[in-house]
Amino acid sequence: MSFLLCSILTFPAFSFNNDSYTTPDSWAQHVTTGKIVKSTEGTWLTEDTSLYTTLTTRLRLKSNEYAEDSDVYQYIRMHTDPVKLGDGIVKFSAYGRIATDINGNPDKDWTSSYYYNQQDILDAELDKNDPAGRLYQAYAQFDGVIRNTKLNAGRFYLEHLNTFQVDGGDLTVNAGKNFKVYAFGGLPVSYYYDFDNASVYGVGAQGAFAENTRIQAEYTAMDIDDIDDDYTQIRLIQAIPNGSVMLGFSTLNDAATYSADIDYQIPATNTIITLGYEKLNDNIEGSDKTYLVNPITYALMDQSKYSRYKASVYQAFLDYFVAGVSYETKSVDGDEDFDNRDFRKYGFKFDINGLPTEKTYISISADKWDIDETSTTDDNNRFQYGLQISQGITEQISMWAGTSFSRYEYDYLTDTRKDSVRSYYVGAEYQPNEMFAVMADITREETDFYDDIDSDLSKSYTVELWANVSF
């Protein structure tokens, strides 16, 4: 896909690298731990090696008529330069956080309350794991230390067909100029559960045939909480002039999924066309349990067989503008639930990049959803829109503002999903140099979700304050 992405980036259509956008662009795309970049300066360790460290402090304040909540997070990200070891190199990387609730509402009886907005997942975590420490990654990579091999050891995300997070090892062997095999294994990572007897392990291969053909295959065995699943994936990627074709096949036990994606660019007109198809040919009978914030969760959930089609066209013109339209439909053959329903979705997006100044970005997006009724959810024929504006004021200061629409909320009283939430946000970042940056973002949410309880709960506010130091 790198060929296609490079070709897309040759003109101002970068907003459409992924055609499965959801209207609108969330403010969370502005304020995330990944927004503040990692250190580029480094602290000297040896003659050839530096340690790069980034400290990010995040303060989150939430308020409405019912309650207030203030949380503080401290993130640390570290990595080293490659260190010579034998005929290869080794490098280290770590990323984690601690957090605490500095102004919560411990006197609230959350178990009998109708309103849970101010009791977030951090509060639940603090009850069991103060100060809510999380280790996202901590691993060493040995590249070429053993000839023609690369080994990751520790806690990391797999970087093959799957991206499961594991505590273990991942060994890749270059078996030729255009062919490599790999094996991985370890314990699945969850920040909320102890997996005493769980395991994830697998093998895979990737080869390049001819000049523009790549084939990947991977088998994963997952043993999670007495659930045994075999997960096999095969993917063929064929580069074609001005585009690419991807064919995919996967099986979770006996349930097979077929997929195909075509991306094509017309250079003469700066047009991008994408087509996609996916079919699950049998029901997946997974687990009646969930694993919070675990990358393996969705691979183990029940799902009825379905067919999904999508198509989109993006057009760049006059150097500053990109317009896009899309269509997606899904047909479920069997029991439906909120995450697996018959629907039709019509999308529109219009971007302005570089007007009225070169540091201006404006994105207008709209979706028309036509979702069929189920036994637990109403039909939903809704028009949605979003607006995102980013403006560079100076080399050191940038600002953004916009509005977004969250399509659904969960009603725990009736075990159904309801809509809707409209958010308005505004924020700014100040980065005087490469070592220091601060950010602020304010969001107001308006919802009709709690109208039958108390209309005063319809508005809430969230303030995010960030400070970042790199050295």
C-alpha positions as CSV (number, residue, x, y, z in Angstrom):
1,M,0.0,0.0,0.0
2,S,3.0,2.3,0.4
3,F,3.0,2.9,-3.4
4,L,-0.6,4.1,-3.3
5,L,-0.1,6.3,-0.3
6,C,2.9,7.9,-1.9
7,S,0.9,8.6,-5.1
8,I,-1.9,10.0,-3.1
9,L,0.4,12.4,-1.3
10,T,1.6,13.9,-4.5
11,F,-1.4,16.3,-4.4
12,P,-3.6,17.8,-1.6
13,A,-5.7,14.7,-1.1
14,F,-4.1,13.5,2.2
15,S,-7.4,13.8,4.0
16,F,-8.7,10.8,2.1
17,N,-6.0,8.2,2.6
18,N,-8.6,6.2,4.5
19,D,-12.0,6.2,2.9
20,S,-13.7,4.8,5.9
21,Y,-13.8,8.1,7.7
22,T,-16.6,8.7,10.2
23,T,-18.3,12.1,10.3
24,P,-17.0,14.2,11.7
25,D,-13.3,14.4,12.6
26,S,-13.3,14.1,16.4
27,W,-11.6,16.7,18.5
28,A,-9.7,13.7,20.0
29,Q,-7.7,13.7,16.8
30,H,-6.2,17.0,18.0
31,V,-5.7,16.0,21.7
32,T,-4.1,12.6,22.1
33,T,-0.9,11.3,23.5
34,G,0.4,10.9,20.0
35,K,-0.2,14.6,19.2
36,I,2.9,15.7,21.1
37,V,5.8,14.2,19.4
38,K,8.6,12.2,21.0
39,S,12.0,13.7,21.8
40,T,14.4,14.4,18.9
41,E,17.3,15.9,20.9
42,G,18.3,13.2,23.3
43,T,20.6,13.0,26.3
44,W,24.1,11.6,25.8
45,L,24.7,8.1,27.2
46,T,27.8,6.9,25.3
47,E,29.8,8.2,22.4
48,D,27.4,6.7,19.9
49,T,24.2,6.5,21.9
50,S,21.6,9.0,23.3
51,L,18.5,8.5,25.4
52,Y,15.5,10.3,24.2
53,T,12.8,11.2,26.8
54,T,9.4,12.9,26.6
55,L,7.4,13.8,29.7
56,T,3.7,14.8,29.1
57,T,1.4,16.0,31.8
58,R,-2.3,16.0,31.0
59,L,-5.0,17.5,33.2
60,R,-8.6,16.7,32.4
61,L,-11.5,18.7,34.0
62,K,-15.1,17.6,33.5
63,S,-18.2,19.3,34.8
64,N,-22.0,19.4,34.5
65,E,-24.9,20.2,36.8
66,Y,-24.6,16.9,38.6
67,A,-20.9,16.4,39.4
68,E,-17.3,17.4,38.7
69,D,-14.3,15.3,38.0
70,S,-10.6,16.3,37.7
71,D,-7.9,13.8,36.6
72,V,-4.2,14.2,36.0
73,Y,-2.1,11.8,33.9
74,Q,1.7,11.7,33.6
75,Y,3.1,10.0,30.5
76,I,6.7,9.1,29.9
77,R,8.1,8.0,26.6
78,M,11.7,6.8,26.1
79,H,13.9,5.3,23.4
80,T,17.5,5.0,22.6
81,D,19.7,5.2,19.5
82,P,20.7,1.9,18.0
83,V,23.7,0.4,19.9
84,K,26.2,-1.8,18.1
85,L,26.1,-5.4,19.3
86,G,28.1,-8.0,17.4
87,D,27.3,-7.7,13.7
88,G,23.9,-6.0,14.4
89,I,22.3,-3.4,16.6
90,V,20.0,-3.2,19.6
91,K,17.7,-0.4,20.7
92,F,15.3,0.0,23.5
93,S,11.8,1.7,23.8
94,A,9.4,2.3,26.6
95,Y,6.1,4.1,27.1
96,G,3.9,4.2,30.1
97,R,1.8,6.4,32.4
98,I,0.4,6.9,35.9
99,A,-2.8,8.7,36.8
100,T,-4.8,9.9,39.7
101,D,-8.2,11.5,40.5
102,I,-7.6,14.9,42.1
103,N,-11.2,16.1,42.4
104,G,-13.7,13.4,42.0
105,N,-16.9,12.6,43.8
106,P,-16.3,9.6,46.1
107,D,-19.4,10.5,48.1
108,K,-21.7,9.7,45.1
109,D,-23.5,6.4,45.2
110,W,-22.7,5.5,41.6
111,T,-24.3,2.1,41.9
112,S,-27.8,3.5,42.3
113,S,-27.3,6.7,40.3
114,Y,-28.9,7.3,36.9
115,Y,-25.9,9.3,35.7
116,Y,-22.4,7.9,35.2
117,N,-20.8,10.7,33.2
118,Q,-18.4,11.8,35.9
119,Q,-17.4,8.3,36.9
120,D,-15.1,7.4,34.0
121,I,-12.9,4.3,33.5
122,L,-10.1,5.9,35.4
123,D,-12.2,6.0,38.6
124,A,-13.0,2.3,38.2
125,E,-9.3,1.5,37.7
126,L,-8.2,3.5,40.7
127,D,-10.3,1.4,42.9
128,K,-8.1,-1.6,42.2
129,N,-4.9,-0.1,40.9
130,D,-3.9,3.2,42.4
131,P,-2.1,5.1,40.8
132,A,-3.5,3.5,37.7
133,G,-0.2,2.6,36.2
134,R,-0.1,1.4,32.6
135,L,2.9,0.1,30.7
136,Y,2.0,0.5,27.0
137,Q,5.3,-0.8,25.7
138,A,8.8,-1.7,27.0
139,Y,10.9,-3.8,24.7
140,A,14.3,-4.4,23.2
141,Q,14.8,-4.9,19.5
142,F,17.8,-6.9,18.2
143,D,18.3,-6.3,14.5
144,G,21.0,-8.4,12.8
145,V,22.6,-9.5,16.1
146,I,21.9,-13.0,14.8
147,R,22.4,-12.8,11.0
148,N,19.3,-12.1,9.0
149,T,17.0,-11.9,12.0
150,K,15.1,-9.3,13.9
151,L,13.9,-10.0,17.4
152,N,11.5,-7.9,19.6
153,A,11.3,-9.0,23.3
154,G,9.2,-7.5,26.1
155,R,5.8,-5.7,25.8
156,F,5.0,-4.5,22.4
157,Y,2.4,-4.4,19.6
158,L,2.8,-7.0,16.8
159,E,3.5,-5.4,13.5
160,H,2.3,-8.0,11.1
161,L,-1.2,-8.8,9.9
162,N,-2.3,-8.6,13.5
163,T,-1.5,-5.8,15.9
164,F,-2.2,-7.6,19.2
165,Q,-0.4,-6.3,22.2
166,V,1.6,-9.1,23.9
167,D,4.2,-9.7,26.6
168,G,6.6,-12.0,24.8
169,G,8.7,-12.3,21.7
170,D,8.5,-11.8,18.0
171,L,11.3,-13.2,15.7
172,T,11.6,-12.4,12.0
173,V,14.0,-14.3,9.7
174,N,14.9,-13.0,6.3
175,A,15.0,-16.2,4.2
176,G,15.9,-14.5,1.0
177,K,15.9,-11.1,-0.7
178,N,12.2,-10.9,-1.0
179,F,10.9,-13.5,1.5
180,K,10.7,-13.6,5.3
181,V,9.1,-15.8,8.0
182,Y,8.3,-14.9,11.5
183,A,7.0,-16.4,14.8
184,F,5.6,-14.7,17.8
185,G,4.1,-15.7,21.2
186,G,3.3,-14.4,24.6
187,L,0.6,-13.3,27.0
188,P,-2.2,-11.1,25.9
189,V,-2.1,-7.7,27.6
190,S,-5.1,-6.3,29.5
191,Y,-5.0,-3.4,31.9
192,Y,-8.0,-4.7,33.9
193,Y,-7.7,-8.5,34.0
194,D,-5.1,-11.0,35.0
195,F,-4.7,-13.7,32.4
196,D,-3.1,-16.5,34.3
197,N,-3.4,-19.2,31.7
198,A,-3.9,-17.2,28.5
199,S,-1.6,-17.2,25.5
200,V,-1.3,-15.9,22.0
201,Y,1.1,-17.3,19.5
202,G,1.5,-17.7,15.8
203,V,3.6,-17.9,12.7
204,G,3.6,-16.1,9.4
205,A,5.4,-15.4,6.1
206,Q,5.6,-12.6,3.7
207,G,7.0,-12.7,0.2
208,A,7.4,-10.4,-2.8
209,F,6.9,-12.1,-6.2
210,A,7.6,-10.4,-9.4
211,E,8.0,-6.6,-9.1
212,N,4.7,-5.5,-7.7
213,T,3.1,-8.5,-5.9
214,R,3.2,-9.2,-2.2
215,I,1.6,-12.1,-0.3
216,Q,1.2,-12.3,3.4
217,A,-0.1,-15.3,5.4
218,E,-0.4,-15.6,9.2
219,Y,-1.8,-18.2,11.7
220,T,-2.6,-17.2,15.3
221,A,-3.7,-19.5,18.1
222,M,-5.6,-17.6,20.9
223,D,-6.3,-19.2,24.2
224,I,-8.1,-16.6,26.3
225,D,-10.0,-17.4,29.4
226,D,-10.6,-21.0,28.3
227,I,-11.7,-19.9,24.8
228,D,-9.6,-21.5,22.1
229,D,-9.6,-19.8,18.7
230,D,-7.7,-20.4,15.5
231,Y,-7.3,-17.3,13.4
232,T,-5.8,-17.5,9.9
233,Q,-5.3,-14.6,7.5
234,I,-4.0,-14.4,4.0
235,R,-3.5,-11.2,2.0
236,L,-2.4,-10.5,-1.6
237,I,-1.5,-7.0,-2.6
238,Q,-0.9,-6.3,-6.2
239,A,0.4,-2.9,-7.4
240,I,-1.1,-1.8,-10.7
241,P,-0.4,1.4,-12.6
242,N,-1.6,4.3,-10.5
243,G,-3.1,2.1,-7.8
244,S,-3.3,-1.3,-6.0
245,V,-5.6,-4.3,-5.5
246,M,-5.8,-6.2,-2.2
247,L,-7.5,-9.6,-1.8
248,G,-7.9,-11.0,1.6
249,F,-9.1,-14.2,3.3
250,S,-9.4,-15.0,7.0
251,T,-10.9,-17.7,9.1
252,L,-11.8,-17.6,12.8
253,N,-12.3,-21.3,13.5
254,D,-14.8,-22.3,10.8
255,A,-16.1,-18.8,9.9
256,A,-14.4,-17.4,6.8
257,T,-14.2,-13.8,5.7
258,Y,-13.4,-12.7,2.1
259,S,-12.5,-9.2,1.2
260,A,-11.3,-7.2,-1.8
261,D,-10.2,-3.5,-2.0
262,I,-9.2,-1.5,-5.1
263,D,-7.5,1.9,-4.9
264,Y,-6.9,3.8,-8.2
265,Q,-5.7,7.2,-9.0
266,I,-6.3,9.1,-12.3
267,P,-3.2,11.3,-12.5
268,A,-4.5,13.5,-15.3
269,T,-7.5,14.6,-13.2
270,N,-6.2,14.1,-9.7
271,T,-9.0,11.7,-9.0
272,I,-9.0,8.8,-6.5
273,I,-11.4,5.9,-6.7
274,T,-11.8,3.2,-4.1
275,L,-13.9,0.1,-4.1
276,G,-14.3,-2.4,-1.3
277,Y,-16.1,-5.7,-0.5
278,E,-16.2,-7.9,2.6
279,K,-18.2,-11.0,3.3
280,L,-18.4,-13.1,6.5
281,N,-19.8,-16.5,5.3
282,D,-20.7,-18.0,8.6
283,N,-21.7,-16.9,12.1
284,I,-18.9,-16.4,14.6
285,E,-19.7,-17.9,18.0
286,G,-17.3,-16.2,20.3
287,S,-17.5,-15.4,24.0
288,D,-20.2,-13.9,26.2
289,K,-17.5,-12.1,28.1
290,T,-15.6,-8.9,27.2
291,Y,-12.0,-7.9,27.8
292,L,-11.9,-4.2,28.4
293,V,-9.4,-2.2,26.2
294,N,-7.9,-5.4,25.0
295,P,-6.9,-5.6,21.3
296,I,-8.1,-9.2,21.2
297,T,-11.7,-8.3,22.3
298,Y,-13.3,-7.9,18.9
299,A,-11.7,-11.1,17.4
300,L,-13.5,-13.1,20.0
301,M,-17.0,-11.6,19.9
302,D,-20.2,-13.1,18.5
303,Q,-21.1,-11.9,15.0
304,S,-23.7,-12.9,12.4
305,K,-22.6,-13.4,8.8
306,Y,-22.9,-10.4,6.6
307,S,-21.9,-8.7,3.3
308,R,-20.6,-5.2,3.0
309,Y,-19.9,-3.0,0.0
310,K,-18.3,0.4,-0.2
311,A,-17.2,2.9,-2.9
312,S,-15.8,6.4,-2.9
313,V,-14.5,9.0,-5.3
314,Y,-12.2,11.9,-4.3
315,Q,-11.4,14.8,-6.5
316,A,-8.7,17.4,-6.0
317,F,-8.9,20.7,-8.0
318,L,-7.4,24.2,-8.1
319,D,-4.5,23.2,-5.9
320,Y,-6.5,24.0,-2.7
321,F,-9.6,21.9,-2.7
322,V,-10.6,18.3,-2.4
323,A,-14.2,16.9,-2.6
324,G,-15.2,13.4,-1.9
325,V,-18.4,11.3,-2.0
326,S,-18.8,7.8,-0.6
327,Y,-21.4,5.0,-0.3
328,E,-21.4,2.0,2.0
329,T,-24.0,-0.7,2.7
330,K,-24.1,-3.7,4.9
331,S,-26.5,-6.6,4.8
332,V,-26.7,-9.0,7.9
333,D,-27.9,-12.5,7.4
334,G,-29.0,-13.5,10.9
335,D,-29.3,-11.9,14.3
336,E,-28.5,-8.2,14.3
337,D,-27.0,-6.2,17.1
338,F,-25.8,-2.6,17.4
339,D,-22.4,-3.3,16.0
340,N,-23.7,-5.6,13.2
341,R,-26.8,-4.1,11.5
342,D,-28.3,-3.6,8.0
343,F,-27.5,0.0,6.9
344,R,-26.8,2.3,4.1
345,K,-24.5,5.3,4.5
346,Y,-24.0,8.2,2.1
347,G,-21.0,10.4,2.8
348,F,-19.7,13.8,1.6
349,K,-16.5,15.6,2.4
350,F,-15.0,18.9,1.3
351,D,-11.5,20.1,2.3
352,I,-9.8,23.5,1.8
353,N,-6.1,23.3,2.3
354,G,-4.0,26.5,2.2
355,L,-6.7,29.2,1.9
356,P,-6.8,32.0,2.9
357,T,-3.3,31.3,4.3
358,E,-0.9,28.4,3.7
359,K,-1.5,27.3,7.3
360,T,-5.3,27.1,7.0
361,Y,-7.1,23.7,6.9
362,I,-10.9,23.6,6.7
363,S,-12.9,20.3,6.5
364,I,-16.7,20.0,6.1
365,S,-18.2,16.6,6.2
366,A,-21.7,15.1,6.2
367,D,-23.2,11.6,6.4
368,K,-26.7,10.4,5.7
369,W,-27.3,7.2,7.6
370,D,-30.2,4.8,6.8
371,I,-30.1,2.1,9.5
372,D,-32.8,-0.6,9.7
373,E,-34.8,-1.3,12.9
374,T,-33.9,-4.3,15.1
375,S,-35.5,-6.0,18.0
376,T,-33.5,-3.7,20.4
377,T,-32.9,-0.6,18.4
378,D,-35.1,1.8,16.4
379,D,-34.5,2.7,12.8
380,N,-32.2,5.6,12.3
381,N,-32.5,7.9,9.3
382,R,-30.3,10.8,10.2
383,F,-28.3,13.5,8.5
384,Q,-25.1,14.4,10.3
385,Y,-22.5,17.0,9.7
386,G,-19.2,18.1,11.1
387,L,-16.8,21.1,10.7
388,Q,-13.1,21.2,11.5
389,I,-10.9,24.3,11.2
390,S,-7.2,24.4,11.9
391,Q,-5.2,27.6,11.6
392,G,-1.5,28.2,12.1
393,I,-1.1,31.7,13.7
394,T,2.7,31.8,13.8
395,E,5.4,29.2,13.5
396,Q,4.9,28.5,17.3
397,I,1.1,28.9,17.7
398,S,-1.7,27.0,16.1
399,M,-5.5,26.9,16.9
400,W,-8.4,24.7,16.0
401,A,-12.2,24.7,16.4
402,G,-15.1,22.6,15.2
403,T,-18.2,20.6,15.9
404,S,-18.8,16.9,15.8
405,F,-21.6,14.4,16.2
406,S,-21.4,11.2,18.1
407,R,-23.9,8.9,16.7
408,Y,-24.9,6.8,19.6
409,E,-25.0,6.4,23.4
410,Y,-25.7,3.3,25.4
411,D,-28.8,3.2,27.6
412,Y,-28.0,0.7,30.4
413,L,-31.6,0.8,31.7
414,T,-33.1,-0.7,28.6
415,D,-29.9,-2.3,27.2
416,T,-30.3,-0.4,23.9
417,R,-28.4,2.3,22.1
418,K,-29.7,5.9,21.8
419,D,-28.6,9.0,20.1
420,S,-27.3,11.7,20.1
421,V,-24.4,13.9,21.3
422,R,-23.3,17.1,19.6
423,S,-19.8,18.4,20.6
424,Y,-18.3,21.9,20.1
425,Y,-14.6,22.3,20.6
426,V,-11.9,24.9,20.5
427,G,-8.2,24.6,21.2
428,A,-4.7,25.9,20.8
429,E,-1.1,24.7,20.9
430,Y,2.0,26.8,21.7
431,Q,5.4,25.3,20.9
432,P,8.2,27.8,21.3
433,N,10.9,25.2,20.6
434,E,11.4,21.5,20.0
435,M,11.8,20.8,23.7
436,F,8.6,22.4,25.1
437,A,4.9,22.6,24.1
438,V,1.6,23.3,25.8
439,M,-1.9,22.7,24.6
440,A,-5.5,23.5,25.7
441,D,-8.8,22.2,24.4
442,I,-12.3,23.0,25.6
443,T,-15.3,20.9,24.6
444,R,-19.0,21.4,25.2
445,E,-21.4,18.4,24.8
446,E,-25.1,18.6,24.3
447,T,-27.2,15.5,24.4
448,D,-30.8,14.4,24.7
449,F,-29.8,11.1,26.3
450,Y,-30.8,12.1,29.8
451,D,-33.9,14.2,29.0
452,D,-36.2,11.7,30.7
453,I,-34.1,12.0,33.9
454,D,-33.0,15.6,34.3
455,S,-32.7,18.1,31.5
456,D,-29.9,19.9,33.4
457,L,-27.7,16.9,32.5
458,S,-28.0,17.7,28.8
459,K,-24.9,20.0,28.8
460,S,-21.4,19.1,30.0
461,Y,-17.9,20.5,29.6
462,T,-14.5,19.0,29.3
463,V,-11.2,21.0,29.5
464,E,-7.9,19.3,28.5
465,L,-4.6,21.0,29.5
466,W,-1.3,19.4,28.3
467,A,2.3,20.3,28.9
468,N,5.2,18.5,27.1
469,V,8.9,18.5,27.8
470,S,11.4,16.6,25.6
471,F,15.0,16.1,26.3
